[in-house]
Amino acid sequence: MEDTTGSNPQSLGLTEKLKSWLSWSWTYVCFIWFGMVLIMVYVLWSPLKLQETLTSASVFLNTLTPKFYVALTGTSSLISGLILIFEWWYFRKYGTSFIEQVSVSHLRPLLGGVENSSTTGLFSSVNGEAEPRPSVSECKVWRNPLNLFRGAEYNRYTWVTGKEPLTYYDMNLSAQDHQTFFTGETQQLRPEDAVMQKAWRERNPQARIRAAYQAIELNHECAAAYVLLAEEEATTITEAERLFKKALIIAGKDINLLVYIKRRLAMCARKLGRIKEAVKMMRDLMKEFPLLGMLNIHENLLEALLELQAYADVQAVLAKYDDISLPKSATICYTSALLKARAVSDKFSPEAASRRGLSTAEMNAVEAIHRAVEFNPHVPKYLLEMKSLILPPEHILKRGDSEAVAYAFFHLQHWKRAEGALNLLHCTWEGSTSLDNNFLNKNNHHIVPYELHHVCSVTIALKRIIVSLTQ
């Protein structure tokens, strides 16, 4: 095992060097090829009678009538229209562009690009394969670990306002997730599986629910159908929990279904106030499937532990997942900042800090908040209630506004519970924001490396923050 893991970085490094060398040499190969073409044309000009060929070609072009060009234009327009209609149909069915998907999946790797791992590969690691670990800077849409229940929670917003809380694009991504998660493990698709595949793609909620009942009529032990009913037909969390428990009994050995159902059951327990039970279910799920770190079950665990005010357990989870080799998230960064801020915020005094400076613990809290703000600068405005919260989406973009909404929606109460934490966040955020603006204004004629900017901002921000605390 050690030899295998040790040889992987070398092979990856060799592959990257080969790709970079090919990319570097590609320009010179093009120039050489173009020069060889010119030489061949010059050498074969007389033997191939290229002059006569060019003359006959010009005569042919001169004899073409305007009708030919009209027909050519009409044919090309017809082909373009057919391609557009096909693209529209493919997007309505699968939620993505066919041409874009082909270019990203097949052409980009050939040209030396890096493929982004999609959500369809999240569960492949259960069978023993190494799971991908994309970097934080990668533009990738992630499923929200704390997404609400459509029937019991999202629909309440629709009943009151008459508006849809989820976008069509967000629901399309969920439909793709569900088709991937709940496809039968057998090679031959069963009749009820085919019905459920269609059900996930239905845009109308009532059509999805009818399809789920149709699948149950075909097979009374169709667990995926009960999952859909629990998510979308159940109007209370208690009813959803009952349907999930029924689905769990008949799920069998389908790992995808088991993981999904157990996670949602833990979230039901959390919402119904049985928080210790929810924590135990989440811990058991993480122990049973340790390779499912990319599903971010630890974020559900962190939120439940914060509700229990078990801060020592929260710190233990952070120590395991707040690692440079793992994808960061707003939950990890801001929870770490909350713990450090909580240790000093209740006894923090702006006047005392302005006189004596920041203590070591206060400096650690300030740096943790600054680090969190650098990761996602949209979060403070929601935590400080400068921007109105909305229902969180089912998918988020890390470091984006959608992640900030999802985090603040569930964690604002935890920040309010820690006395003075929001005040310290406000002062630190204002100080770091003013510093960043001044830094950029003074260096607008220079390109400053990000690492240097980070070191300077963490070091110099302390005085700015002390000044803002006294105002």
Secondary structure, 3 states (H helix, E strand, C coil): CHHHHHHHHHHHHHHHHHHHHHHHHHHHHHHHHHHHHHHHHHHCCCCCCHHHHHHHHHHHHHHCCHHHHHHHHHHHHHHHHHHHHHHHHHHHHHCCCHHHHHHHHHHHHHCCCCCCCCHHHCCHHHHCCCCCCCCCCCCCEEECCCCCCHHHHHHHHHHHHCCCCCCHHHHHHHHHHHHHHCCCCCCCCCHHHHHHHHHHHCCCHHHHHHHHHHHHHHCCCCHHHHHHHHHHHCCCHHHHHHHHHHHHHHCCCCHHHHHHHHHHHHHHHHHCCCHHHHHHHHHHHHHHCCCCHHHCHHHHHHHHHHHHCCHHHHHHHHHHHCCCCCCCCHHHHHHHHHHHHHHHHCCCCHHHHHHHCCCHHHHHHHHHHHHHHHHCCCHHHHHCCCCCCCCCCCEEECCCHHHHHHHHHHHHHHHHHCCCHHHHHHHHHHHHHHHHHHHHHHCCCCCCCHHHHHHHHHHHHHHHHHHHHHC
